């Protein structure tokens, strides 16, 4: 098994030969209904060509749980190092099966999630968004 530092070194090497175009990273729920609106919004608002996706059910509620935090952090680091992503968009959404709460509660979870990801000191911009009942993306 590779250590994180060896993995990052290999990813930096691979990024020199693989990544073309500008990338961002989306940390979101697995719900397929939100993927297209999120990707389109990120591309339009941040002028990126590609969006790497890191998904977990109800991620806005569960981001700080020990059982998934390291997995999400590792995947975000891969996106940053291999594709030179300079942005992470962290989201929650309406009608989430894994986190069935009001939009107001989602907003609070999203704010906390942005704080958690910011604490990882990844050196990238972190933005929180809510995908509403019309599948519109709203900055939190």
C-alpha positions as CSV (number, residue, x, y, z in Angstrom):
1,X,0.0,0.0,0.0
2,X,1.3,3.5,-0.9
3,X,1.8,6.1,1.6
4,X,0.0,9.4,1.0
5,X,3.3,11.2,0.2
6,X,4.3,8.5,-2.3
7,X,0.8,8.6,-3.8
8,X,1.0,12.4,-4.2
9,X,4.4,12.2,-5.8
10,X,3.1,9.7,-8.3
11,X,0.0,11.8,-9.0
12,X,2.1,14.9,-9.5
13,X,4.2,13.0,-12.1
14,X,1.1,11.7,-13.8
15,X,-0.5,15.1,-13.8
16,X,2.3,16.4,-15.9
17,X,1.5,13.9,-18.6
18,X,-2.3,13.5,-18.2
19,X,-4.2,16.6,-17.1
20,X,-5.1,19.0,-19.8
21,X,-7.7,21.6,-19.3
22,X,-8.9,23.3,-16.1
23,X,-10.5,21.2,-13.3
24,X,-12.6,21.8,-10.3
25,X,-13.8,19.2,-7.7
26,X,-17.4,18.6,-6.5
27,X,-18.0,16.9,-3.2
28,X,-21.6,15.9,-3.3
29,X,-24.3,13.4,-2.6
30,X,-24.6,10.3,-4.8
31,X,-28.0,11.4,-6.1
32,X,-27.8,11.5,-9.9
33,X,-30.4,14.3,-10.2
34,X,-27.9,16.9,-8.9
35,X,-24.8,15.9,-10.9
36,X,-25.7,17.7,-14.1
37,X,-26.9,20.9,-12.5
38,X,-23.8,21.0,-10.3
39,X,-21.4,20.3,-13.1
40,X,-22.9,22.9,-15.4
41,X,-23.0,25.5,-12.6
42,X,-19.4,24.9,-11.7
43,X,-18.3,25.1,-15.3
44,X,-20.3,28.2,-16.0
45,X,-19.3,30.1,-12.8
46,X,-15.7,29.1,-12.5
47,X,-14.7,28.7,-16.2
48,X,-13.4,25.1,-15.8
49,X,-13.4,22.4,-18.4
50,X,-13.9,19.4,-16.2
51,X,-15.4,18.6,-12.8
52,X,-14.0,15.7,-10.7
53,X,-16.8,14.2,-8.5
54,X,-16.4,12.8,-5.0
55,X,-19.7,11.4,-3.9
56,X,-21.2,10.0,-0.6
57,X,-24.8,9.6,0.4
58,X,-25.9,12.6,2.4
59,X,-22.4,14.0,2.3
60,X,-23.5,17.4,3.8
61,X,-24.6,15.7,7.0
62,X,-21.8,13.0,7.1
63,X,-18.7,14.9,6.1
64,X,-17.3,15.0,9.6
65,X,-17.8,11.3,10.3
66,X,-14.7,9.3,10.8
67,X,-15.9,6.5,8.6
68,X,-15.8,8.7,5.4
69,X,-13.7,11.7,6.2
70,X,-10.3,10.1,5.2
71,X,-11.8,8.7,2.0
72,X,-13.2,12.1,0.9
73,X,-10.0,13.9,1.9
74,X,-7.8,11.4,-0.1
75,X,-10.1,11.7,-3.2
76,X,-10.0,15.5,-3.0
77,X,-6.2,15.5,-2.8
78,X,-6.0,13.2,-5.8
79,X,-8.1,15.7,-7.8
80,X,-6.0,18.6,-6.6
81,X,-2.6,17.0,-7.3
82,X,-3.4,15.0,-10.4
83,X,-5.7,17.5,-12.1
84,X,-4.5,20.7,-10.5
85,X,-8.0,21.5,-9.3
86,X,-8.1,24.9,-7.5
87,X,-11.7,24.7,-6.4
88,X,-13.8,22.4,-4.2
89,X,-17.6,22.9,-4.4
90,X,-19.3,21.2,-1.4
91,X,-23.0,20.7,-1.7
92,X,-26.3,19.5,-0.2
93,X,-29.6,19.2,-1.9
94,X,-33.4,19.1,-1.7
95,X,-35.1,15.7,-1.4
96,X,-31.9,13.9,-0.2
97,X,-32.8,10.3,0.7
98,X,-29.8,10.0,3.1
99,X,-30.4,13.4,4.8
100,X,-34.1,14.2,4.6
101,X,-34.1,17.7,6.3
102,X,-35.3,21.2,5.4
103,X,-33.3,23.5,3.1
104,X,-32.4,25.5,6.2
105,X,-30.9,22.5,7.9
106,X,-29.0,21.6,4.7
107,X,-27.6,25.1,4.7
108,X,-26.3,24.6,8.2
109,X,-24.7,21.3,7.3
110,X,-23.1,22.8,4.2
111,X,-21.6,25.6,6.2
112,X,-20.1,23.1,8.7
113,X,-18.9,21.0,5.8
114,X,-17.1,24.0,4.3
115,X,-15.4,24.5,7.6
116,X,-14.4,20.9,7.8
117,X,-12.9,20.9,4.3
118,X,-11.2,24.2,4.9
119,X,-9.5,22.7,8.0
120,X,-7.7,20.3,5.7
121,X,-5.5,23.2,4.4
122,X,-5.6,22.0,0.8
123,X,-4.7,25.4,-0.6
124,X,-7.8,25.7,-2.8
125,X,-10.9,27.7,-2.8
126,X,-13.9,26.0,-1.0
127,X,-17.5,27.0,-1.9
128,X,-20.7,25.7,-0.4
129,X,-23.9,25.4,-2.4
130,X,-27.4,24.1,-2.1
131,X,-29.3,22.5,-5.0
132,X,-32.9,23.5,-4.5
133,X,-36.3,21.9,-5.5
134,X,-36.0,23.3,-9.0
135,X,-32.5,21.9,-9.3
136,X,-31.0,25.4,-9.3
137,X,-27.6,25.8,-7.6
138,X,-27.5,28.4,-4.9
139,X,-24.3,29.6,-3.1
140,X,-24.5,29.3,0.7
